Amino acid sequence: MGRSGVNVGWGAGGPQRGFRVFTFSTFATPRVEQFISEFRARALAYAWMPKKEFCRPAPKFVYVPAVANICRQVLNKNDSIVKASHVWPLLPVRFYLPGGGVYGNTAARVVIDFRKREVRIPFLGIRVRLRESLADKLLGLLNDDARPRFVAQLVLAKDGMGRKILKINLVATRYLKPRKSGKRLLVGVDMNSKYGVTVVALSLNREVRLAYLARIKPPNNGVRRRRAAELQRLAALIGDDRYVDEAAVVRRKERKLNRQFVREVVSRLRKLGKTWASKGYSVVLLVDKPDSKTLKGTRLQGTLNSLAKALENMCLFEGYHYREVRASGKLCPVCGRKGTKLAITNGKRIYACSKGHMWDRDYAASWNAVIKHLSPKERKKASKLLAELGPWALGAPPKLPLRPSK
């Protein structure tokens, strides 16, 4: 079960459910490893010999059929018993609420106790402190009108010192139907394999207003890639596996930074959407994702694919509209004319049209994704707004030594 997918797969039919993951960590014990091994054995046995005794009556094995279904899906997709058997236990969850009362299955083996601020799994001897910030997020979900369903996933991993740790992934799942409202927030998201992610947002009520403008740059992993390649070359020349291990550490750091980049983008857009949804607006995410041919072989290929899935998942969970669109950054967002490339400055590709408007290509792609979804009357208002805001809103510097040709 990953963080970037959209269909977690243990529920019944119906619309896809979005999810959020909250993680707690502690050191793994032999008792934990023994339970994970037993759960996997039961799930694999159930996958090919469905028997009730593999999951009943103990509450800690109620999700064996769901995990067995995942085993079958992985086997059918990859034709690999090894990959199919690499699954993690799922456990039901119950909450002890601050004002008293219990939410969830009272027989659940994972306990989230808001009164004592701790997470407990008594049969495994696990007790983890519940951070204040995390408790506030969970209480916010529990106070929503559409409360999510919760399940806990146990995952074994290693820390930076090679010690075995247990990650408890608390997974909240739900499908929230997107709101229909006369008030809309249109969010244009342009993804670029080199320049990162550009986000613009227009609020539409009686007036058209600029609601958000940002460029989120990806981590610069060039030095790490060169270092990893050098280590692998040394390993091939000298035949020392230590260099292979060091290269793997560098690659893991790169993947970690890329995951943080995805989380930052999703976090910003979630916060933006919740702010405007609380005012009664329907939130529409318009994502201009590069096609697979354009992304192939680029340094952010996997990251941008993961980001697109993560944004779709967020929309399912939060009740936002999600649409993938195609928009050109070479067209002027103000007048629609095709632009001429002027310069590349400070990592920006600057274009200008015959009317004298200047823009950054990535910002223009985001704006054009939004403008496509406006009515003719709204487009006139948006063009007037962008003309008034000038190059700042279009991501371009106020002045350049070059001028567009007439």
N, C-alpha and C positions, 0 to 999 in steps of 0.2 A: 504494500500500500504506500504510494508516494504522496508527496505534498502538492504536486502540480496536476494531478489527474482530476477528473470530474465525476466519475462513477465509482464509488467505493465498493459497491457490489454485494454487500451482505443483506440488503433490504429486499423487499418484494418488488414487483414491477412498478410502473408509473414513471414520472419524469425523473431525469437524472438529478441527483442530489449533490449540492456543493458541500464542501467541508472545510473546517479549520482545525489545525493541529496545535496543541499546547503540550510542551515537553517538560518532564521532570527527570532528573538523573540521580542515580545512586550507584554504589558499588555492587557488582554482581556477587552472589553467593552460590555455593554448590547446590543449595535447595532451589534456587532460581533456575540454574542450568538443568537440573533434573526435571523440573516442571516443564520447561520449554521442550526438552527432548520427548517427554511423555505426550505432551499436547501434539507435537508434530507427528509422532507415531500413530496416535489416534486419528488425526486428520488424514494421513496417508491411507490408513486402513479403511476409513470411512469412504474415501474417494473411490475405492474400487470394490468395497464390500459394505455397502450402507447397512449398518446395524444400530439400533437405538442405544445399545449398551455402550457404544463408544463415546456417547456424549451425555447420557443420563445416568443417574439423577443428579450428579454433582453440579452445582452452578458454575464451577470453574471450567466445565467442558461444554457449556451450552452452545458455544460458537464453533464447535468442531465441524458441523455440517457446512457452515458458511466458509470456513477456511478450506475444507475439503473441496468445495466448489471452485475456490481460487486455484487450488492444486491442479484440478482438471483443466481449467482454462489455460494455465501456464503450460501444461504438458501438451495440450492441443496446439498451442501457438508456437512453442519452441521445440517440441519433441525431445525434451530433456528431463529425465527423472531427477537429476541433480538440481536443476532450476525449480522444478515443481515442488521439491521437498524443502526448498529454502523459503519457508513461510514462518510467520511469527504468531504467537497466541493472541487471541482477542478475549477480553473479559468484560462482563457487564459492570456498570458504574452506578453508585448511588451517592447523593449529596446530602449532607447534613447542613440545613440552611441556617443563616445567622439568627433569625427570629424563632427558630424551632421548626420542626417538621422535616420530612424527608422527601426528596425528589428522586425518582428512579426506582429500580427494582430493590426492594428491601433485602433480598437475598444476595445482592451483588457483592462480589468479593473485593472490588476496588472502592474505597471510601474516600470521598473528597469532603473533608470536615472544615467548614468555614468558621465554626466556633473556635476550634483549636488551631486553625490555620495549618493544616497538615494533610498529606495524602498517605493513606494506609492501605496495605494489602496484607492483612493479618496472617493468612495461611502461608505466606512466604516470608514473614518477619520483616516486612518493608515499612518504613516510616520516613517520609520526606517532608521537609518544610514547604508550605505553600506561600510563595512570595506575594507580597501585598498587591503589586501591579497585576499579577496573573489572577489573583482572587477577584480583583475589580472587573477584569475582562470577562471572567466566567459568570460572575453575578450579573453583569450586563446582559449576557446571553440568556440567563435564566429568567431575567425580568422582561425579556421580549415577549410580545404577544404570541409569536411563533417560536416556541421553545425548540431547540434542536434535540436530536437524539444523541446520546453519548455512548462511546465504547472506548476501552483502553487497550492499547497494543503494547506488548512487551518485546523489546528489541535489545539484543546483546551487541555491544560495540567495544571499542578500545579507546582510551584517552591518549593524550600525547606522550605519556610515559609507558604505554603498552599495557596498562592495567585494564582488566575487564570491568566494564560498567554496564548498568542496566538503564536503558531509556524507556520511560513510561510515556508513550504518546497518547494523550487524551484527545480523541477525535470527536468533534461535534459535527453532525451531518443534518442537513435540511434542504428542502427546496422552497424558496420564497418566491411567490408569483410576482413578476414585475408590476409595479404600480402604473396605472394609466391616469394621467393628469394633464390639464391644460398648461401647467407650469412644467418646463423641461430644463434639464441640465444636459447639454450635449458635450461629451468629452472626446476630443480627437487625440489618438495615441499613434504616433509614428515610431516604428522600430527600425533601427539601422544597425547593421552588423559592425560598423566602425565607429559611429558617432553616438550610439546609445539610444535613448528613448526621449522623445519630445512630446509634451502633453500641453494641450490648450483646452479651455472649457468656456462655453458660452451659456449663460442663463437666459432663458426665454420666458417672460411672463407678459407684461404689457410692453416692456422694453427689452432690447437685446443688450446684454452687459457682459463684459469680460469677467469671468469668475476665477480663472486659474491659468497660470503660464509658467512652465518649468522645462528645463532640460536635465535629465538624470543620466550622468555619464557612467559607463561601465568601468570596472577596475582595469588598470593597465597591467596586463600579465605578460608583456613582452619579455621582460628580464627573466621571469620565472620559466617561460618556455625555453628560452636560450639556455638557461642553467640546467633544466631537465634534459635537454638534448645533449648538452656537453657531458653530463653524468652518464647518460646511456651510451655515448660514444666511448667514454673511458671504460665502462663496464665491458663493452665488446672487445676493446683492445687488450685490456689487462686480464679480463676474465674474473673480476672481483664482484661478487654479488652485493657488496656493501654499496657500491655506486648505484645499482638498480634500486635498492631500498631508499637511498637518498633521493633519487629521481621520483620515486613514488610519493615521497613526502611532499616534494615541491608541487607535484601534480594535484595532490589532495588539497594543498593550500589554494591553488588556483580554482579548483571546483568549489571550495568553501566560499571564496570571495564572490564567485559568480552566483552562488545560491543567495548570498547576502544581498547582492544587487537585485535579484528577482524579488526578494522579500521587501526591499525598500520601495520598489516601484508599486507593488501590490499594496503595501501599507499606506503609501501616500494617496493612492486612488481610493482605497477603502475609506480613509478619513474624509477625503473630499466628498465622496458619495454620501456618506452618513450625515455629514453636515447639511447638505442640501436636501436629502430625503427627509430629514427632521423638519424642514420648512414646507413639506408637502410637494416637493418636486419629484417627477419621475426622472431617473438617471439613466442615460443612454451612453454606453461605451462604444466608440467607433474605432476599431483597431485596424491600422494599416500595417499588416504583417507582410514582410517580404516573402515571395514564393520560394518554394523549396529549391528551385534551380539557382536562384540568386543567392540563397544562404549557403548552398553546398560548398563545403571546404573553408568557409569563413571561420574566424576565431570565436564568434558568438553564435554559431549555428545551433548548438544544443541549448544554449542559454535562452535565446529568443524563442525557440520552440517551447521551452518550459514556461517562459513568461506568458506566452499566448494562452497556454493551457491554464496557468495559474489565474489569469485575468478572467477567463471564462468560468472557472470554478468559483472565483469570488462573486461574480454576478449571479450565479445560481444560488449561492448561500445568502447574499445580501438583498436579492430581489431587484437587481439592475438589469436593464436590457443590454445584451451583448451582440455586436454585429462586426463581422470582418469585412472591410471595405478596401477598395483600391483607389488611391488618390495620388496625383502627380505633384511633386514639389517644384516642377519647372513652370507651373502656371501661377500667375499673380493672384493671390487670394482677394485682392481689392477689386480688380477689373476683369480678371479671367484671361488676360492676354498671356501669350507665351513669352518667357523671359530669356534674357541673355546672361550667360555666366560672366561675372565681373572678376571675382577673385576668390581665393581661399585664405581666410585670415582667422587666426585663433581657433582653428578647427571648424570653421564655418564656411559653407559653400554659398557665397553671396550671388544672388541673381537680381536683375532689374528688368522692368518692362519699359515700353516706349512712353508710358505716362510718367515715368520717373519714380515709380514705387520700387523700393528695394526690400529684399527678404532673404532669409536663410532657407535653404531648400528643405530642411527637415521640419522647420516650423510651418512652412507653406503646405507641406503634405498633411500635417495635422489640421491646419485651418481648412484646407480643401475637403478633407474628410467630413468636417462639421458642416461646411457650406453646402455640400451635396444633399444634406438632410434638412435643409431649410426650405420654406415656401418662398415663392418669388418676392413677396413683400418683406419677409424676414431677411432674405439675401441682400436687399437694398439697404436695410438697416445695418446689417453686419458689415457691408462694404463701407458704409459711411463711418461706422465705429472704427474700423481698421485704418481708414484714411486719417481719422482724427488722432488715433494713437500713434501712428507713424511707424518707423522702423523698429522701435523698441518692442512692439507687440509682435512683429514679424521676425524677430531674432537677428536683425541686421544692425550694424553700427550706424550711427546717425550720419556719418560722412565717409566717403571713400574717394581716393584720388581719381578713380576712373568713373566715367559716366556712360550710361547705356546709349547705344546708337539709336538714332531716331528712326 
